[in-house]
Amino acid sequence: MAIIDFFDRGWRINPAGVAYIQDERQFSFNEVGELSCRIANALLDRGLPKETKGAIWATNDVIAWCCTLGLWRANMTWIPVGARNSADENHYVLDAFDCEVLFFQQCFGPVIAELQARLPKVRHWICIDGESPGVSGAVDLQSWIKGQPATPPELAVDLDDVVMLSSTGGTTGMPKGVMNTHRSIQTFCAH
């Protein structure tokens, strides 16, 4: 079972049902599922291969989570970064873990703009909640996914493909990346 299958099971069972609630807004499984498909299809349309590493620099936000689901749906690797971490901590993780795609909220644009020159491996900068003129080459999410199908992409998934690169605490040195596969996360959820 691929990691995205956990979400898709709920989507199949109750497409019009509430998947997430943020403040006063409810997001249906259809809404989240279709947005994650558009994101996945946009990633694949750029020719990015499986296990491409992407991060989301955002607060606790449903649209940000849809970006993670989109990465998983495209069989790519999510790098969790903390919105409350220092810029230097997130810079280290993004650079050391070879991040190529960075989704971010506008409020983090100024910090990201300062780090951008030191993140040469990031090739795609996507602002999830509008434009971010201070970040060179950044595009807003809605423009980036425009015209992309809202259907799941058809691609082969191996249960040993890496879908999350988690940062260790760094208590014995700089944080290291823990490779989590579809299988390891599936096993974690089963336990």
Buried (B, 14 or more C-beta within 10 A) or exposed (E): BBBBBBBBEBBEEEBEEEBBEEEEEEBBBBBBBBBBBBBBBBBBBBEBEBBBBBBBBBEEBBBBBBBBBBBBBBBBBBBEBEBEBEBEBBBBBBBBBBBBBBBBBBEBBEBBBEBBEEBEEBBBBBBBBEBBEBBEEBBBBEEBBEEBBBEBBEEEBEBEBBBBBBBEEEEEEEBBBEBBBBBBBBEEEEE
